[in-house]
Amino acid sequence: MLENDIFKALSDPTRRAIFDKLAAGDMNATALREGMTISQSAMSQHLAVLRKAGLVREQRQGRFVNYQVDPAGLLLIARWLSKYRAYWPARVDKLKALLKDMDQ
């Protein structure tokens, strides 16, 4: 599971919507499709991409499958973002200084 896989999976607006729904709690594919105009097979394909990227995991209960956000995928995103966290304050400070100079 790589950051590229995660960002590629989340680049699709339908997958982002599915991921957002799962952030509220576990759901099955039927519940995830509510309010969306996609087929069951399309939902299965989107869930497969999210699972492969490590963002979603499934939990089987008999013949039913519930999906949930996989914290390991979120940890990879957080680690990737942390590399850039130190970068932004200095850049914002430079931008503020530049804007202040432009006002004068």
C-alpha distances in whole Angstrom, upper triangle without the diagonal:
4,7,8,7,8,11,12,11,14,16,18,20,21,17,18,21,19,17,20,22,19,20,23,23,22,23,23,23,27,27,24,26,29,30,28,29,27,27,26,24,22,21,19,18,16,15,13,12,11,10,8,6,6,9,12,13,16,19,22,26,28,27,26,22,21,18,17,15,12,13,10,8,12,11,9,11,14,13,13,16,18,18,20,22,25,25,26,29,31,31,32,35,36,36,38,40,40,41,44,45,45,47,50
4,5,5,7,9,10,11,13,14,17,20,21,17,17,21,20,17,20,23,21,21,24,24,24,25,26,25,29,28,25,27,30,31,28,30,27,28,27,25,23,22,21,19,18,17,16,13,12,12,10,7,9,11,14,16,19,22,25,29,31,31,29,25,24,21,19,16,14,14,11,9,12,11,8,10,13,12,10,14,16,15,17,19,22,22,23,27,28,27,29,32,32,32,35,37,37,38,41,42,42,44,47
4,5,5,6,8,10,11,12,15,18,19,16,15,19,19,16,18,21,20,19,23,23,23,25,26,25,28,28,25,26,29,29,27,29,27,28,27,26,23,22,22,20,18,17,17,13,12,14,12,8,10,11,14,17,20,24,27,30,33,32,30,26,25,21,19,16,14,14,12,9,10,10,7,7,10,10,7,10,13,13,14,16,19,19,20,23,25,24,25,28,29,29,31,34,33,34,37,38,38,40,43
4,5,5,6,8,10,10,13,16,18,15,15,19,19,17,19,22,21,21,25,25,25,26,26,25,28,28,25,26,29,29,26,27,25,27,26,24,22,21,21,18,16,17,16,12,12,14,12,9,11,12,16,18,21,25,28,31,33,33,30,27,25,22,21,18,17,17,15,12,13,14,11,10,14,13,11,13,16,15,16,19,21,21,22,25,26,25,27,30,30,29,32,34,34,35,38,39,38,41,43
4,6,5,6,9,10,12,15,16,13,14,17,16,14,17,20,18,19,23,23,22,23,23,22,25,25,22,23,26,26,24,25,23,24,23,21,19,18,17,15,13,13,12,9,9,10,8,5,8,10,12,15,18,22,24,28,30,29,27,23,22,19,18,15,14,15,13,10,12,14,11,11,15,15,13,15,18,18,19,21,24,24,24,28,29,28,29,33,33,32,35,37,37,37,41,42,41,43,46
4,5,5,6,9,11,13,14,11,11,14,14,11,14,17,16,15,19,20,20,20,21,20,24,23,20,21,24,24,22,24,22,23,22,21,19,18,17,15,13,13,12,9,8,10,9,5,7,7,10,13,17,20,23,27,29,28,26,22,20,17,15,13,12,13,11,7,9,11,9,8,12,12,11,13,16,16,17,19,22,22,22,26,27,26,27,31,31,30,33,35,35,36,38,40,40,41,44
4,5,5,6,9,12,13,11,10,14,14,12,14,18,17,17,20,21,22,22,23,22,25,24,21,22,24,24,22,23,22,24,23,22,19,18,19,17,14,15,15,11,10,13,12,9,11,10,13,17,20,23,26,30,32,31,28,25,23,19,18,15,15,15,14,11,11,13,11,9,12,13,11,12,15,16,16,18,21,20,20,24,25,24,25,28,29,28,30,33,32,33,36,37,37,38,41
4,5,5,7,11,12,10,11,14,14,13,16,18,18,18,22,23,23,23,23,21,24,24,20,21,24,24,21,22,20,21,22,20,17,17,17,14,12,13,13,9,10,12,11,8,12,11,14,17,20,24,26,29,32,30,28,24,23,20,19,16,16,18,17,13,14,16,14,12,16,17,14,16,19,19,19,21,25,23,24,27,29,27,28,31,31,30,33,36,35,35,38,40,39,41,44
4,6,6,9,10,7,8,11,11,10,13,15,15,15,19,19,19,19,19,17,20,20,17,18,21,21,18,19,17,18,18,17,14,13,14,11,8,10,10,6,6,9,9,7,10,9,11,14,16,20,23,26,28,26,24,21,19,16,15,13,14,16,15,11,13,16,14,12,16,17,15,17,20,21,21,23,26,25,25,29,31,29,30,33,34,32,35,38,37,37,40,42,41,43,46
4,5,7,9,6,5,9,10,8,10,13,13,14,17,18,18,18,19,18,20,20,16,17,20,19,17,18,17,19,19,19,15,14,15,14,10,11,13,9,8,12,12,9,11,9,11,15,18,21,24,27,29,28,25,22,20,16,15,13,14,15,15,11,12,15,13,11,14,16,15,15,19,20,19,21,24,24,23,26,28,27,27,30,31,30,32,35,34,34,37,39,38,40,43
4,6,9,8,7,11,12,11,13,16,16,17,20,21,22,21,22,20,23,22,18,19,21,20,17,18,17,20,20,20,16,16,17,15,12,14,15,11,11,15,14,12,15,13,15,19,21,25,27,30,32,31,28,25,23,20,19,17,18,19,19,15,15,18,16,14,17,19,16,16,20,21,20,21,25,24,23,26,28,26,26,30,30,29,31,34,33,33,36,38,36,38,41
4,6,5,6,9,10,11,12,14,15,17,19,21,21,20,20,18,20,19,16,16,18,17,14,15,14,16,17,16,13,13,14,12,9,12,13,10,10,14,14,13,15,14,15,18,20,24,26,29,31,29,26,23,21,18,18,17,18,20,20,17,17,20,19,16,20,22,19,20,23,24,23,25,28,27,26,30,32,29,30,33,34,32,34,37,36,35,39,41,39,41,44
4,5,5,6,9,10,10,12,14,15,17,19,20,19,19,17,18,18,14,14,16,14,12,13,12,16,17,17,13,13,15,14,11,13,15,13,12,16,17,15,17,15,16,19,21,24,26,29,31,29,26,23,21,18,18,17,19,21,21,18,18,21,20,18,20,23,21,21,24,25,24,25,29,28,26,29,32,30,29,33,34,31,33,37,36,35,38,40,38,40,43
4,5,5,6,9,10,11,12,14,16,17,17,16,16,13,15,14,11,10,12,12,9,10,9,12,13,13,10,9,12,11,8,10,13,11,11,14,16,15,17,14,14,17,18,21,23,26,28,25,22,20,18,16,16,15,18,20,21,18,18,22,21,19,22,24,23,23,26,28,27,28,32,31,30,32,35,33,33,36,37,35,37,40,39,38,42,44,42,43,47
4,5,5,6,8,10,10,12,15,16,15,14,15,13,15,14,11,11,14,14,11,13,11,14,14,14,10,9,11,10,6,8,10,8,7,11,13,11,13,10,11,14,15,19,21,24,26,24,21,18,16,13,13,12,14,17,18,14,15,18,18,16,19,21,20,20,24,25,25,26,29,29,28,31,33,32,32,35,36,34,36,40,39,38,41,43,42,43,47
4,5,5,6,9,10,10,13,15,15,15,16,15,17,16,12,13,15,14,12,15,14,17,17,17,14,12,14,14,10,11,13,11,9,13,15,13,14,11,12,15,17,20,23,25,28,26,23,20,18,14,14,12,14,16,17,14,13,17,17,14,17,20,18,18,21,23,22,23,27,26,25,28,30,29,28,32,33,31,33,36,36,35,38,40,39,40,44
4,5,5,6,9,10,11,13,14,13,14,13,14,13,9,10,11,11,9,12,12,15,15,16,13,11,14,14,10,11,15,13,12,15,17,16,16,13,13,16,17,20,22,24,27,25,22,19,17,14,13,13,16,17,19,16,16,20,20,17,19,23,22,21,24,26,25,26,30,29,28,30,33,31,31,34,36,33,35,38,38,37,40,42,41,42,45
4,5,5,6,9,10,11,11,10,11,10,12,10,7,8,10,11,9,12,11,13,13,14,12,9,11,12,8,8,12,11,9,12,15,14,14,11,10,13,14,16,18,21,23,21,18,15,13,10,10,10,13,16,17,15,15,19,19,17,20,22,22,22,25,27,27,27,31,31,30,32,35,34,33,37,38,36,38,41,41,40,43,45,44,45,48
4,5,5,6,9,10,11,11,12,12,14,13,9,12,14,14,13,16,15,17,16,17,15,12,13,14,10,9,12,11,8,11,13,12,12,8,8,11,13,16,18,21,24,23,19,16,13,10,9,7,10,12,14,11,11,15,15,14,16,19,19,18,21,24,23,24,27,28,27,29,32,31,30,34,35,34,35,39,39,38,41,43,42,43,47
4,5,5,7,9,11,11,14,14,15,13,10,12,13,13,13,16,16,19,18,20,17,14,16,17,13,13,16,15,12,14,17,15,15,11,11,14,16,18,21,23,26,25,21,18,15,12,11,9,13,14,16,14,13,16,17,15,16,20,20,19,22,24,24,23,27,27,26,28,31,30,29,33,34,33,34,37,37,36,39,42,41,41,45
4,5,6,7,9,8,11,11,12,9,7,10,10,11,11,15,15,17,16,18,16,13,15,16,13,12,16,16,13,15,18,17,16,13,11,14,14,16,19,20,23,22,18,16,13,10,9,9,13,15,18,16,15,19,20,18,19,23,23,22,25,28,27,27,31,31,30,32,35,34,33,36,38,36,37,41,41,40,42,45,44,45,48
4,5,5,6,7,9,10,13,10,8,11,13,14,14,17,17,18,17,18,17,13,14,16,13,11,14,14,11,12,16,15,14,10,8,10,11,13,16,17,21,20,16,13,10,7,6,6,10,12,15,13,13,16,18,16,18,21,22,21,24,26,27,26,30,31,30,32,35,34,33,37,39,37,38,42,42,41,44,46,46,46,50
4,5,8,10,13,14,16,13,11,15,15,16,17,20,20,21,20,22,20,17,18,19,16,14,17,17,13,14,17,16,14,11,10,12,14,15,19,20,23,23,20,17,13,10,8,6,10,10,14,12,11,14,16,15,15,19,20,19,21,24,24,23,27,28,27,29,32,31,30,34,36,34,35,39,39,38,41,43,43,43,47
4,7,9,13,14,15,12,11,14,14,15,16,20,20,22,21,23,21,18,19,21,18,16,19,20,16,17,21,19,18,14,13,14,15,16,19,20,23,23,19,17,13,11,9,9,13,13,17,16,14,18,20,18,19,22,23,22,24,27,27,26,30,31,30,31,35,34,33,36,38,37,37,41,41,40,42,45,45,45,48
4,6,10,13,14,11,11,14,15,16,17,21,21,22,20,22,21,17,18,20,18,15,18,19,16,16,19,19,17,14,11,12,12,13,15,16,20,20,16,14,10,9,7,8,11,12,16,16,15,18,20,19,20,23,24,24,25,29,29,28,32,33,32,34,37,37,36,39,41,40,40,44,44,44,46,49,48,48,52
4,7,10,12,10,9,13,14,17,17,20,19,20,18,19,19,15,16,18,16,13,16,17,14,14,18,18,16,13,10,10,9,9,12,13,16,16,12,10,6,5,5,8,11,13,16,16,16,18,21,20,21,24,25,25,27,30,31,30,34,35,34,36,39,39,38,41,43,42,43,47,47,46,49,51,51,51,55
4,7,8,6,6,10,11,14,14,17,16,16,14,16,16,12,13,16,14,12,15,17,14,14,18,18,17,14,11,11,10,10,12,12,15,14,10,8,5,5,7,10,13,16,18,18,18,21,23,22,24,27,27,28,30,32,33,33,36,37,36,38,41,41,40,43,45,44,45,48,49,48,50,53,52,53,56
4,6,5,6,9,10,14,14,16,15,14,11,14,14,11,11,14,13,11,13,16,14,14,17,19,17,15,12,11,9,9,10,11,13,11,8,6,4,6,9,12,15,18,20,19,20,23,24,24,26,29,29,30,32,35,35,35,39,40,39,41,44,43,43,46,48,46,47,51,51,50,53,55,55,55,59
4,5,5,6,9,12,11,13,11,10,8,10,10,7,8,11,10,8,11,14,13,13,16,18,17,15,12,12,10,12,12,13,15,13,9,8,7,8,11,13,16,19,21,20,21,24,25,24,27,29,29,30,32,35,35,35,39,40,39,41,44,43,42,46,47,46,47,51,50,49,52,55,54,54,58
4,5,5,7,10,10,12,11,10,8,11,12,9,10,14,13,12,15,17,16,17,20,21,21,19,16,16,14,15,14,15,16,13,11,10,10,11,14,16,19,23,25,23,24,27,28,27,30,32,32,33,35,38,38,38,42,42,41,43,46,45,44,48,49,48,49,52,52,51,54,56,55,56,59
4,5,5,9,10,13,12,13,11,14,14,11,13,16,14,13,16,18,17,17,21,21,21,18,15,16,14,15,15,16,17,16,12,11,10,10,12,15,18,21,23,22,22,26,27,26,28,31,31,31,34,36,36,36,40,40,39,41,44,43,42,46,47,45,46,50,50,49,51,54,53,53,57
4,6,8,8,11,10,11,10,13,12,8,10,13,11,10,14,15,13,15,18,18,18,15,13,14,13,15,16,17,19,17,14,12,10,9,11,13,16,19,21,19,20,23,24,23,25,28,28,28,31,33,33,33,37,37,36,38,41,40,39,43,44,42,43,47,47,46,48,51,50,50,54
4,6,5,7,7,8,8,11,10,7,10,12,11,11,15,16,15,17,20,20,20,18,16,17,16,18,18,19,21,18,15,14,13,12,14,16,19,22,24,22,23,26,27,25,28,31,30,30,33,35,35,35,39,39,38,40,43,41,41,44,46,44,45,48,48,47,50,52,51,51,55
4,5,8,9,11,11,14,13,11,14,16,15,15,18,19,18,20,23,23,23,20,18,20,18,20,20,21,22,20,17,16,15,14,16,18,21,24,26,25,24,28,29,27,29,32,32,32,35,37,36,36,40,40,39,41,44,42,41,45,46,44,45,49,48,47,50,52,51,51,55
4,7,9,12,13,16,14,12,16,18,16,16,20,20,19,22,24,24,25,22,20,22,21,23,24,24,26,24,21,19,18,17,18,20,23,25,28,26,25,29,30,27,29,33,32,31,34,37,36,36,39,39,37,40,43,41,40,43,44,42,43,47,46,45,47,50,48,49,52
4,6,9,11,13,11,10,13,14,13,14,17,18,17,19,22,22,23,20,19,21,20,22,23,24,26,23,20,19,18,17,18,19,22,25,27,24,24,28,28,26,28,31,30,30,33,35,34,35,39,38,36,39,42,40,39,43,44,41,43,46,45,44,47,49,48,48,52
4,7,10,12,10,10,14,14,13,15,18,18,19,21,23,23,25,22,21,23,22,24,25,26,27,24,22,21,20,19,21,22,25,28,29,27,27,31,30,28,31,34,33,32,36,37,37,37,41,40,39,41,44,42,41,45,46,43,45,48,47,46,49,51,49,50,54
4,7,8,6,7,10,11,10,12,15,15,16,18,20,21,22,20,19,20,20,22,23,24,25,22,20,18,18,17,19,20,23,26,27,25,26,29,29,27,30,33,31,32,35,36,36,37,41,40,39,41,44,42,41,45,46,44,45,49,48,47,50,52,50,51,55
4,5,5,6,9,10,11,12,14,16,17,18,20,21,23,21,19,20,19,21,21,23,23,20,18,17,18,17,20,21,24,27,28,26,27,31,30,29,32,34,33,34,37,39,38,39,43,43,41,44,47,45,45,48,49,47,49,52,51,50,53,55,54,55,58
4,5,5,6,9,10,10,12,14,15,16,18,20,21,20,17,18,16,18,18,19,19,16,14,13,14,14,18,19,22,25,26,24,26,29,29,28,31,33,33,33,37,38,38,39,43,43,42,45,47,45,45,49,50,48,50,53,52,51,55,57,55,56,60
4,5,5,6,9,10,10,13,14,15,16,19,20,19,17,18,16,19,18,20,20,17,16,15,16,15,19,20,22,25,26,24,26,29,28,28,31,33,32,33,36,37,38,39,42,42,41,45,47,45,45,49,50,48,50,53,52,51,55,57,55,56,60
4,5,5,6,9,10,11,12,14,15,17,19,17,16,17,17,20,20,22,23,20,18,16,17,15,18,19,21,24,25,22,24,27,26,25,28,30,29,30,33,35,35,36,40,39,38,41,44,42,42,45,46,44,46,49,49,48,51,53,52,53,56
4,5,5,6,9,10,11,12,14,15,17,15,13,14,14,16,17,19,20,17,15,13,13,12,14,16,18,21,22,20,21,25,24,23,26,28,28,28,32,33,33,34,38,38,37,40,42,41,40,44,45,43,45,48,48,47,50,52,51,52,55
4,6,5,6,9,10,10,12,14,15,14,12,13,12,14,15,17,18,15,14,11,12,11,14,15,17,21,21,19,21,24,24,23,26,28,28,29,32,33,34,35,39,38,38,41,43,42,42,46,47,45,47,50,50,49,52,54,53,54,58
4,5,5,6,9,10,11,13,14,14,13,14,14,17,17,20,21,19,17,15,15,13,16,16,17,21,21,18,21,24,22,22,25,27,26,27,31,31,32,33,37,37,36,39,42,40,40,44,45,43,45,48,48,47,50,52,51,52,56
4,5,5,6,9,10,11,13,11,10,12,13,17,18,21,22,20,18,15,14,12,14,14,15,18,19,16,18,21,20,19,22,24,23,24,27,29,29,30,34,33,33,36,38,37,37,41,41,40,42,45,44,44,47,49,48,49,52
4,5,5,6,8,10,11,9,7,9,9,13,14,17,19,17,15,11,11,8,10,11,12,16,16,14,16,19,19,18,21,23,23,24,27,28,29,30,34,34,33,36,39,37,38,41,42,41,43,46,45,45,48,50,49,50,54
4,5,5,6,9,10,10,9,9,10,13,15,18,19,18,16,13,13,11,13,13,13,17,16,14,17,19,18,19,22,23,23,24,27,28,29,31,34,34,34,37,40,38,39,42,43,42,44,47,47,46,50,51,51,52,55
4,5,5,6,9,9,9,11,12,16,18,21,23,21,19,16,16,13,14,13,13,16,15,13,15,18,16,16,20,21,20,22,25,25,26,28,31,31,31,34,36,35,36,39,40,39,41,44,43,43,46,48,47,49,52
4,6,5,6,5,6,8,11,14,17,20,22,21,18,15,14,10,10,9,10,13,12,10,12,15,14,14,17,18,18,19,22,23,24,25,29,29,29,32,34,33,34,37,38,37,39,42,42,41,44,46,46,47,50
4,5,5,6,5,6,8,12,14,17,20,19,17,13,12,9,10,9,9,12,11,9,12,15,14,15,18,19,19,21,23,25,26,27,30,31,31,34,36,35,36,39,40,40,42,44,44,44,47,49,49,50,53
4,5,8,8,9,11,15,17,21,22,21,20,16,16,13,13,12,11,14,12,10,14,15,14,15,18,19,18,21,23,24,25,27,30,30,31,34,36,35,36,39,40,39,42,44,44,44,47,49,48,50,53
4,6,8,10,13,16,19,23,25,24,22,18,17,14,13,11,10,12,10,7,11,12,10,11,15,15,15,17,19,20,22,23,26,27,27,30,32,31,32,35,36,35,38,40,40,41,43,45,45,46,49
4,6,7,11,14,17,20,23,23,21,17,15,12,11,9,7,9,7,5,9,10,9,11,14,14,14,17,19,20,22,23,26,27,27,30,32,32,33,36,37,36,38,41,41,42,44,46,46,47,50
4,7,10,14,17,20,23,22,20,16,14,10,9,6,5,7,7,5,7,10,9,10,12,14,14,16,18,20,21,22,25,26,26,29,31,30,31,34,35,35,37,39,40,40,42,44,44,45,48
4,7,10,13,16,19,19,16,12,10,7,6,5,5,8,9,8,10,12,13,13,16,18,18,19,22,24,25,25,29,30,29,32,35,34,34,37,39,38,40,43,43,43,45,48,47,48,52
4,7,10,13,16,16,14,10,8,6,6,6,6,9,10,10,12,14,15,16,18,20,21,22,24,26,28,28,31,32,32,35,38,37,37,41,42,41,43,46,46,46,49,51,51,52,55
4,6,10,12,12,10,6,6,4,6,9,9,13,13,14,16,18,19,20,22,23,24,26,28,30,31,32,35,36,36,38,41,41,41,44,46,45,46,49,50,49,52,54,54,55,58
4,7,10,10,8,6,5,6,8,11,11,14,15,16,18,20,21,22,24,26,27,28,30,32,34,34,37,39,39,41,44,43,43,46,48,47,49,52,52,52,55,57,57,58,61
4,6,7,6,4,6,9,11,14,15,18,19,20,22,24,25,26,28,29,30,32,34,36,37,38,41,42,42,44,47,47,47,50,52,51,52,55,56,56,58,60,60,61,64
4,6,5,6,8,11,13,17,17,20,22,23,24,26,28,29,30,32,33,35,36,39,40,40,44,45,45,47,50,50,49,52,54,53,55,58,58,58,60,63,63,63,66
4,5,8,11,14,17,20,21,24,25,26,28,29,31,32,34,35,37,38,40,42,43,44,47,48,48,50,53,53,53,56,58,57,58,61,62,61,64,66,66,66,70
4,7,10,13,17,20,21,24,26,26,28,30,31,32,34,36,36,38,40,42,43,44,47,48,48,50,53,52,52,56,57,56,58,61,61,60,63,65,65,66,69
4,7,10,13,17,18,22,23,23,25,27,29,29,31,33,34,35,37,39,41,41,44,45,45,47,50,49,49,52,54,53,54,58,58,57,60,62,62,62,66
4,7,10,14,15,18,20,20,21,24,25,25,27,29,30,31,33,36,37,37,41,42,41,44,46,46,46,49,50,49,51,54,54,54,56,59,58,59,62
4,7,10,12,15,17,17,19,21,23,23,25,27,28,29,31,33,34,34,38,39,38,40,44,43,43,46,48,46,48,51,51,51,53,56,55,56,59
4,7,9,12,14,14,15,18,19,19,21,23,24,25,27,30,30,31,34,35,35,37,40,39,39,42,44,43,44,47,48,47,50,52,52,53,56
4,6,9,12,11,12,15,16,16,18,20,22,22,24,27,28,27,31,32,32,34,37,36,36,39,41,40,41,45,45,45,47,50,49,50,53
4,6,9,8,8,11,13,13,14,17,18,18,20,23,24,24,27,28,28,30,33,33,33,36,37,37,38,41,42,41,44,46,46,47,50
4,5,6,7,9,11,12,13,15,16,17,19,21,23,23,26,28,28,30,33,33,33,36,37,37,38,41,42,42,44,47,47,48,51
4,5,5,6,9,10,10,12,14,15,16,19,21,20,24,25,25,27,30,30,30,33,35,35,36,39,40,40,42,44,45,46,49
4,5,5,6,9,10,11,13,14,15,17,20,20,23,24,25,27,30,30,31,33,35,35,36,39,40,40,42,45,45,46,49
4,5,5,7,9,10,11,13,14,16,18,19,22,23,23,26,28,28,29,32,33,33,35,37,38,38,40,43,43,44,47
4,5,5,6,9,10,11,12,15,16,16,19,21,21,23,26,26,26,29,31,30,32,35,35,35,38,40,40,41,44
4,5,5,6,9,10,10,13,15,15,18,20,20,22,25,25,26,28,30,30,32,34,35,36,38,40,40,42,44
4,5,5,6,9,10,11,13,14,17,18,19,22,24,24,25,28,29,29,31,34,34,35,37,39,39,41,44
4,5,5,6,9,10,12,12,16,16,17,20,22,22,22,25,27,26,28,31,31,32,34,36,36,38,41
4,5,5,6,9,10,10,13,15,15,17,20,20,21,23,25,25,27,29,30,31,33,35,35,37,39
4,5,5,7,9,10,13,14,15,18,20,20,21,24,25,26,27,30,30,31,33,35,36,38,40
4,5,6,8,9,12,13,14,17,18,18,20,22,23,24,26,28,28,29,32,33,34,36,38
4,5,5,6,10,10,11,14,16,16,17,19,21,21,23,25,26,26,29,30,31,32,35
4,5,5,8,9,11,13,15,15,16,19,20,21,23,25,26,27,29,30,31,33,35
4,6,7,8,10,13,14,14,16,18,19,20,22,24,25,26,28,30,31,32,35
4,6,5,7,10,11,11,13,15,16,17,19,21,21,23,25,26,27,29,31
4,5,6,8,10,11,12,14,15,16,18,20,21,22,24,26,27,28,30
4,6,6,7,9,11,12,14,15,17,18,20,21,22,24,25,27,29
4,6,6,7,9,11,11,13,15,16,17,19,20,22,23,25,27
4,5,5,6,8,10,10,12,14,15,16,18,20,21,22,25
4,5,5,6,9,10,10,12,14,15,16,18,20,21,23
4,5,5,6,9,10,11,12,14,15,17,18,20,22
4,5,5,6,9,10,10,12,14,15,16,18,20
4,5,5,6,9,10,10,12,14,15,16,19
4,5,5,6,9,10,11,12,14,15,17
4,5,5,6,9,10,11,12,14,16
4,5,5,6,8,10,10,12,14
4,5,5,6,9,10,11,13
4,5,5,6,9,10,11
4,5,5,6,9,10
4,5,5,6,9
4,5,5,7
4,5,5
4,5
4
